[in-house]
Amino acid sequence: MPLHPLRGLAIAGLLAFGNAAVAGEAQDRLFALGVLDSVETGQELVYGFERRGDFPPDKLSAVTDGVARLDMRAGADGKRAVVVALNDGARDETFDPFPADAGNPIFMVFMEQNVRAMAALTGGSPFYIRNRMREALGAQDSVTPVDATYDGRTVPARRVSFKPFAGDGNREKMGPFAQLEISFVMSDAVPGEFVSMDSVTGPGPKGEPLMRLAVHLDGVEKED
Protein backbone atom coordinates (compact mmCIF):
# COMPACT_ATOMS: atom_id res chain seq x y z
CA MET A 1 0.00 0.00 0.00
CA PRO A 2 1.46 3.44 -0.92
CA LEU A 3 2.49 5.59 2.01
CA HIS A 4 0.49 8.72 2.77
CA PRO A 5 2.68 11.66 1.63
CA LEU A 6 2.98 12.89 5.21
CA ARG A 7 3.95 9.47 6.50
CA GLY A 8 6.54 9.15 3.74
CA LEU A 9 7.96 12.55 4.68
CA ALA A 10 8.00 11.58 8.32
CA ILE A 11 9.89 8.36 7.69
CA ALA A 12 12.43 10.15 5.52
CA GLY A 13 12.77 12.96 8.02
CA LEU A 14 12.50 11.32 11.41
CA LEU A 15 14.59 8.32 10.40
CA ALA A 16 16.90 9.30 7.55
CA PHE A 17 17.48 12.84 8.79
CA GLY A 18 17.65 11.50 12.31
CA ASN A 19 20.66 9.41 11.34
CA ALA A 20 22.37 12.55 10.06
CA ALA A 21 21.49 14.57 13.14
CA VAL A 22 24.98 14.12 14.61
CA ALA A 23 26.04 16.88 12.21
CA GLY A 24 24.90 19.56 14.67
CA GLU A 25 22.75 20.67 17.56
CA ALA A 26 19.90 21.97 15.39
CA GLN A 27 19.34 18.58 13.75
CA ASP A 28 19.78 16.88 17.12
CA ARG A 29 16.85 18.86 18.48
CA LEU A 30 14.55 18.81 15.45
CA PHE A 31 14.85 15.06 14.92
CA ALA A 32 15.40 13.98 18.53
CA LEU A 33 14.14 10.51 19.41
CA GLY A 34 12.32 9.70 22.64
CA VAL A 35 10.72 13.13 23.08
CA LEU A 36 7.31 11.46 23.57
CA ASP A 37 8.51 9.08 26.29
CA SER A 38 6.91 11.19 29.03
CA VAL A 39 3.49 11.13 27.32
CA GLU A 40 1.39 8.37 28.85
CA THR A 41 -0.68 5.92 26.85
CA GLY A 42 -4.17 7.39 26.61
CA GLN A 43 -2.94 10.98 26.74
CA GLU A 44 -3.19 13.49 23.90
CA LEU A 45 -0.92 16.40 23.09
CA VAL A 46 -3.12 19.23 21.85
CA TYR A 47 -1.71 21.88 19.49
CA GLY A 48 -3.40 24.99 18.19
CA PHE A 49 -3.12 25.50 14.43
CA GLU A 50 -3.56 28.79 12.54
CA ARG A 51 -3.12 29.86 8.93
CA ARG A 52 -3.63 33.47 7.94
CA GLY A 53 -2.38 35.77 5.22
CA ASP A 54 -2.83 37.89 2.15
CA PHE A 55 -3.63 34.90 -0.07
CA PRO A 56 -6.54 34.34 -2.49
CA PRO A 57 -9.32 32.45 -0.63
CA ASP A 58 -10.06 30.39 -3.72
CA LYS A 59 -6.56 28.88 -3.55
CA LEU A 60 -6.10 28.45 0.19
CA SER A 61 -8.43 28.73 3.17
CA ALA A 62 -7.72 30.72 6.30
CA VAL A 63 -7.62 28.79 9.58
CA THR A 64 -8.19 30.66 12.83
CA ASP A 65 -9.11 27.91 15.28
CA GLY A 66 -7.59 24.68 13.98
CA VAL A 67 -6.30 21.96 16.26
CA ALA A 68 -3.94 19.00 15.94
CA ARG A 69 -4.18 16.13 18.40
CA LEU A 70 -1.45 13.56 18.99
CA ASP A 71 -3.09 10.51 20.54
CA MET A 72 -0.73 8.10 22.30
CA ARG A 73 -1.95 4.53 21.90
CA ALA A 74 -0.83 1.01 22.68
CA GLY A 75 0.11 -0.78 19.47
CA ALA A 76 -0.89 -4.33 18.55
CA ASP A 77 2.79 -5.34 18.50
CA GLY A 78 3.35 -4.17 22.06
CA LYS A 79 4.99 -0.93 20.95
CA ARG A 80 3.29 2.40 21.39
CA ALA A 81 2.10 4.46 18.43
CA VAL A 82 0.91 8.01 17.88
CA VAL A 83 -2.16 8.85 15.81
CA VAL A 84 -2.29 12.42 14.50
CA ALA A 85 -5.64 14.06 13.77
CA LEU A 86 -5.70 17.56 12.26
CA ASN A 87 -8.82 19.74 12.11
CA ASP A 88 -8.41 22.95 10.12
CA GLY A 89 -11.78 24.35 11.14
CA ALA A 90 -13.54 22.85 8.14
CA ARG A 91 -12.47 19.22 7.92
CA ASP A 92 -10.69 16.46 9.79
CA GLU A 93 -7.65 14.58 8.51
CA THR A 94 -6.29 11.55 10.35
CA PHE A 95 -2.91 10.06 9.45
CA ASP A 96 -1.53 6.55 9.75
CA PRO A 97 0.05 5.76 13.13
CA PHE A 98 3.63 6.90 13.72
CA PRO A 99 6.03 4.92 15.93
CA ALA A 100 6.11 6.66 19.31
CA ASP A 101 9.87 6.30 19.64
CA ALA A 102 10.72 7.91 16.27
CA GLY A 103 10.28 11.56 17.31
CA ASN A 104 7.38 14.01 17.46
CA PRO A 105 5.24 13.84 14.28
CA ILE A 106 3.79 17.34 14.85
CA PHE A 107 7.03 18.53 13.27
CA MET A 108 6.24 16.72 10.03
CA VAL A 109 2.58 17.76 10.13
CA PHE A 110 3.71 21.38 10.28
CA MET A 111 6.27 20.96 7.50
CA GLU A 112 3.77 19.21 5.25
CA GLN A 113 1.24 22.01 5.80
CA ASN A 114 3.88 24.44 4.55
CA VAL A 115 4.52 22.26 1.50
CA ARG A 116 0.83 22.02 0.65
CA ALA A 117 0.21 25.74 1.11
CA MET A 118 3.19 26.70 -1.02
CA ALA A 119 2.20 24.29 -3.78
CA ALA A 120 -1.37 25.63 -3.76
CA LEU A 121 -0.33 29.28 -3.93
CA THR A 122 2.59 29.02 -6.35
CA GLY A 123 1.52 26.08 -8.52
CA GLY A 124 4.91 24.52 -7.82
CA SER A 125 5.65 20.83 -7.43
CA PRO A 126 5.17 19.61 -3.85
CA PHE A 127 7.94 17.08 -4.50
CA TYR A 128 10.41 19.83 -5.41
CA ILE A 129 9.32 21.97 -2.45
CA ARG A 130 9.54 19.05 -0.03
CA ASN A 131 13.01 18.03 -1.23
CA ARG A 132 14.36 21.58 -0.98
CA MET A 133 13.04 21.86 2.56
CA ARG A 134 14.68 18.57 3.50
CA GLU A 135 18.00 19.76 2.11
CA ALA A 136 17.74 23.08 3.94
CA LEU A 137 16.90 21.35 7.20
CA GLY A 138 19.87 19.05 6.78
CA ALA A 139 22.17 22.06 6.38
CA GLN A 140 20.70 24.01 9.30
CA ASP A 141 22.89 24.27 12.39
CA SER A 142 22.02 27.49 14.22
CA VAL A 143 20.46 27.33 17.69
CA THR A 144 19.59 30.36 19.84
CA PRO A 145 18.78 30.10 23.58
CA VAL A 146 15.42 31.75 24.38
CA ASP A 147 12.74 31.74 27.06
CA ALA A 148 9.33 30.29 26.26
CA THR A 149 5.98 30.26 28.02
CA TYR A 150 4.07 27.04 28.62
CA ASP A 151 1.28 26.29 31.08
CA GLY A 152 1.64 29.70 32.70
CA ARG A 153 5.34 29.41 33.41
CA THR A 154 8.57 30.45 31.75
CA VAL A 155 10.82 27.62 30.60
CA PRO A 156 14.30 27.60 29.03
CA ALA A 157 14.12 26.83 25.33
CA ARG A 158 16.00 26.85 22.02
CA ARG A 159 15.05 28.49 18.76
CA VAL A 160 15.97 27.09 15.36
CA SER A 161 15.21 29.27 12.34
CA PHE A 162 15.98 28.81 8.67
CA LYS A 163 15.08 30.14 5.20
CA PRO A 164 14.72 27.08 2.96
CA PHE A 165 14.80 28.93 -0.36
CA ALA A 166 17.39 31.61 0.38
CA GLY A 167 19.85 30.12 -2.12
CA ASP A 168 17.43 28.31 -4.41
CA GLY A 169 17.99 28.73 -8.15
CA ASN A 170 14.23 29.00 -8.73
CA ARG A 171 13.61 31.83 -6.25
CA GLU A 172 12.30 34.14 -8.96
CA LYS A 173 9.40 31.73 -9.56
CA MET A 174 8.42 31.49 -5.90
CA GLY A 175 7.07 34.97 -5.28
CA PRO A 176 6.80 35.79 -1.54
CA PHE A 177 7.74 32.20 -0.68
CA ALA A 178 11.30 32.97 -1.76
CA GLN A 179 11.55 34.83 1.58
CA LEU A 180 9.90 32.08 3.62
CA GLU A 181 11.32 31.78 7.13
CA ILE A 182 10.49 28.81 9.35
CA SER A 183 11.26 28.72 13.05
CA PHE A 184 10.84 26.25 15.90
CA VAL A 185 10.95 26.82 19.66
CA MET A 186 11.81 23.68 21.62
CA SER A 187 12.22 22.89 25.31
CA ASP A 188 13.01 19.80 27.35
CA ALA A 189 10.54 21.16 29.92
CA VAL A 190 7.45 20.60 27.77
CA PRO A 191 5.90 17.30 26.65
CA GLY A 192 6.84 16.46 23.08
CA GLU A 193 9.67 19.04 22.99
CA PHE A 194 8.03 21.54 20.59
CA VAL A 195 6.57 24.69 22.18
CA SER A 196 5.74 26.45 18.92
CA MET A 197 6.37 26.47 15.19
CA ASP A 198 5.98 29.44 12.88
CA SER A 199 6.47 30.23 9.22
CA VAL A 200 6.08 33.55 7.46
CA THR A 201 6.51 34.57 3.82
CA GLY A 202 7.34 37.85 2.16
CA PRO A 203 4.51 40.35 1.49
CA GLY A 204 1.51 39.65 -0.69
CA PRO A 205 -0.44 42.13 -2.88
CA LYS A 206 -1.67 44.20 0.09
CA GLY A 207 1.73 44.45 1.77
CA GLU A 208 1.04 41.92 4.54
CA PRO A 209 2.77 38.51 4.55
CA LEU A 210 1.26 36.29 1.90
CA MET A 211 1.02 33.53 4.52
CA ARG A 212 1.60 32.98 8.21
CA LEU A 213 1.37 29.45 9.58
CA ALA A 214 1.57 28.73 13.31
CA VAL A 215 1.39 25.69 15.56
CA HIS A 216 1.64 25.96 19.35
CA LEU A 217 1.33 23.49 22.22
CA ASP A 218 -1.84 24.13 24.22
CA GLY A 219 -1.55 21.28 26.69
CA VAL A 220 -2.04 17.60 27.51
CA GLU A 221 -5.42 15.92 27.81
CA LYS A 222 -6.41 12.49 29.09
CA GLU A 223 -8.82 10.44 27.03
CA ASP A 224 -12.13 9.56 28.70
C-alpha positions as CSV (number, residue, x, y, z in Angstrom):
1,M,0.0,0.0,0.0
2,P,1.5,3.4,-0.9
3,L,2.5,5.6,2.0
4,H,0.5,8.7,2.8
5,P,2.7,11.7,1.6
6,L,3.0,12.9,5.2
7,R,4.0,9.5,6.5
8,G,6.5,9.1,3.7
9,L,8.0,12.5,4.7
10,A,8.0,11.6,8.3
11,I,9.9,8.4,7.7
12,A,12.4,10.1,5.5
13,G,12.8,13.0,8.0
14,L,12.5,11.3,11.4
15,L,14.6,8.3,10.4
16,A,16.9,9.3,7.5
17,F,17.5,12.8,8.8
18,G,17.6,11.5,12.3
19,N,20.7,9.4,11.3
20,A,22.4,12.5,10.1
21,A,21.5,14.6,13.1
22,V,25.0,14.1,14.6
23,A,26.0,16.9,12.2
24,G,24.9,19.6,14.7
25,E,22.8,20.7,17.6
26,A,19.9,22.0,15.4
27,Q,19.3,18.6,13.8
28,D,19.8,16.9,17.1
29,R,16.9,18.9,18.5
30,L,14.5,18.8,15.5
31,F,14.9,15.1,14.9
32,A,15.4,14.0,18.5
33,L,14.1,10.5,19.4
34,G,12.3,9.7,22.6
35,V,10.7,13.1,23.1
36,L,7.3,11.5,23.6
37,D,8.5,9.1,26.3
38,S,6.9,11.2,29.0
39,V,3.5,11.1,27.3
40,E,1.4,8.4,28.8
41,T,-0.7,5.9,26.8
42,G,-4.2,7.4,26.6
43,Q,-2.9,11.0,26.7
44,E,-3.2,13.5,23.9
45,L,-0.9,16.4,23.1
46,V,-3.1,19.2,21.9
47,Y,-1.7,21.9,19.5
48,G,-3.4,25.0,18.2
49,F,-3.1,25.5,14.4
50,E,-3.6,28.8,12.5
51,R,-3.1,29.9,8.9
52,R,-3.6,33.5,7.9
53,G,-2.4,35.8,5.2
54,D,-2.8,37.9,2.1
55,F,-3.6,34.9,-0.1
56,P,-6.5,34.3,-2.5
57,P,-9.3,32.5,-0.6
58,D,-10.1,30.4,-3.7
59,K,-6.6,28.9,-3.6
60,L,-6.1,28.4,0.2
61,S,-8.4,28.7,3.2
62,A,-7.7,30.7,6.3
63,V,-7.6,28.8,9.6
64,T,-8.2,30.7,12.8
65,D,-9.1,27.9,15.3
66,G,-7.6,24.7,14.0
67,V,-6.3,22.0,16.3
68,A,-3.9,19.0,15.9
69,R,-4.2,16.1,18.4
70,L,-1.5,13.6,19.0
71,D,-3.1,10.5,20.5
72,M,-0.7,8.1,22.3
73,R,-2.0,4.5,21.9
74,A,-0.8,1.0,22.7
75,G,0.1,-0.8,19.5
76,A,-0.9,-4.3,18.6
77,D,2.8,-5.3,18.5
78,G,3.4,-4.2,22.1
79,K,5.0,-0.9,20.9
80,R,3.3,2.4,21.4
81,A,2.1,4.5,18.4
82,V,0.9,8.0,17.9
83,V,-2.2,8.8,15.8
84,V,-2.3,12.4,14.5
85,A,-5.6,14.1,13.8
86,L,-5.7,17.6,12.3
87,N,-8.8,19.7,12.1
88,D,-8.4,22.9,10.1
89,G,-11.8,24.3,11.1
90,A,-13.5,22.9,8.1
91,R,-12.5,19.2,7.9
92,D,-10.7,16.5,9.8
93,E,-7.7,14.6,8.5
94,T,-6.3,11.6,10.3
95,F,-2.9,10.1,9.5
96,D,-1.5,6.6,9.7
97,P,0.1,5.8,13.1
98,F,3.6,6.9,13.7
99,P,6.0,4.9,15.9
100,A,6.1,6.7,19.3
101,D,9.9,6.3,19.6
102,A,10.7,7.9,16.3
103,G,10.3,11.6,17.3
104,N,7.4,14.0,17.5
105,P,5.2,13.8,14.3
106,I,3.8,17.3,14.8
107,F,7.0,18.5,13.3
108,M,6.2,16.7,10.0
109,V,2.6,17.8,10.1
110,F,3.7,21.4,10.3
111,M,6.3,21.0,7.5
112,E,3.8,19.2,5.2
113,Q,1.2,22.0,5.8
114,N,3.9,24.4,4.6
115,V,4.5,22.3,1.5
116,R,0.8,22.0,0.6
117,A,0.2,25.7,1.1
118,M,3.2,26.7,-1.0
119,A,2.2,24.3,-3.8
120,A,-1.4,25.6,-3.8
121,L,-0.3,29.3,-3.9
122,T,2.6,29.0,-6.4
123,G,1.5,26.1,-8.5
124,G,4.9,24.5,-7.8
125,S,5.6,20.8,-7.4
126,P,5.2,19.6,-3.9
127,F,7.9,17.1,-4.5
128,Y,10.4,19.8,-5.4
129,I,9.3,22.0,-2.5
130,R,9.5,19.1,0.0
131,N,13.0,18.0,-1.2
132,R,14.4,21.6,-1.0
133,M,13.0,21.9,2.6
134,R,14.7,18.6,3.5
135,E,18.0,19.8,2.1
136,A,17.7,23.1,3.9
137,L,16.9,21.3,7.2
138,G,19.9,19.1,6.8
139,A,22.2,22.1,6.4
140,Q,20.7,24.0,9.3
141,D,22.9,24.3,12.4
142,S,22.0,27.5,14.2
143,V,20.5,27.3,17.7
144,T,19.6,30.4,19.8
145,P,18.8,30.1,23.6
146,V,15.4,31.7,24.4
147,D,12.7,31.7,27.1
148,A,9.3,30.3,26.3
149,T,6.0,30.3,28.0
150,Y,4.1,27.0,28.6
151,D,1.3,26.3,31.1
152,G,1.6,29.7,32.7
153,R,5.3,29.4,33.4
154,T,8.6,30.4,31.7
155,V,10.8,27.6,30.6
156,P,14.3,27.6,29.0
157,A,14.1,26.8,25.3
158,R,16.0,26.8,22.0
159,R,15.0,28.5,18.8
160,V,16.0,27.1,15.4
161,S,15.2,29.3,12.3
162,F,16.0,28.8,8.7
163,K,15.1,30.1,5.2
164,P,14.7,27.1,3.0
165,F,14.8,28.9,-0.4
166,A,17.4,31.6,0.4
167,G,19.8,30.1,-2.1
168,D,17.4,28.3,-4.4
169,G,18.0,28.7,-8.2
170,N,14.2,29.0,-8.7
171,R,13.6,31.8,-6.2
172,E,12.3,34.1,-9.0
173,K,9.4,31.7,-9.6
174,M,8.4,31.5,-5.9
175,G,7.1,35.0,-5.3
176,P,6.8,35.8,-1.5
177,F,7.7,32.2,-0.7
178,A,11.3,33.0,-1.8
179,Q,11.5,34.8,1.6
180,L,9.9,32.1,3.6
181,E,11.3,31.8,7.1
182,I,10.5,28.8,9.3
183,S,11.3,28.7,13.1
184,F,10.8,26.3,15.9
185,V,11.0,26.8,19.7
186,M,11.8,23.7,21.6
187,S,12.2,22.9,25.3
188,D,13.0,19.8,27.4
189,A,10.5,21.2,29.9
190,V,7.4,20.6,27.8
191,P,5.9,17.3,26.6
192,G,6.8,16.5,23.1
193,E,9.7,19.0,23.0
194,F,8.0,21.5,20.6
195,V,6.6,24.7,22.2
196,S,5.7,26.5,18.9
197,M,6.4,26.5,15.2
198,D,6.0,29.4,12.9
199,S,6.5,30.2,9.2
200,V,6.1,33.5,7.5
201,T,6.5,34.6,3.8
202,G,7.3,37.9,2.2
203,P,4.5,40.3,1.5
204,G,1.5,39.7,-0.7
205,P,-0.4,42.1,-2.9
206,K,-1.7,44.2,0.1
207,G,1.7,44.5,1.8
208,E,1.0,41.9,4.5
209,P,2.8,38.5,4.6
210,L,1.3,36.3,1.9
211,M,1.0,33.5,4.5
212,R,1.6,33.0,8.2
213,L,1.4,29.4,9.6
214,A,1.6,28.7,13.3
215,V,1.4,25.7,15.6
216,H,1.6,26.0,19.3
217,L,1.3,23.5,22.2
218,D,-1.8,24.1,24.2
219,G,-1.5,21.3,26.7
220,V,-2.0,17.6,27.5
221,E,-5.4,15.9,27.8
222,K,-6.4,12.5,29.1
223,E,-8.8,10.4,27.0
224,D,-12.1,9.6,28.7
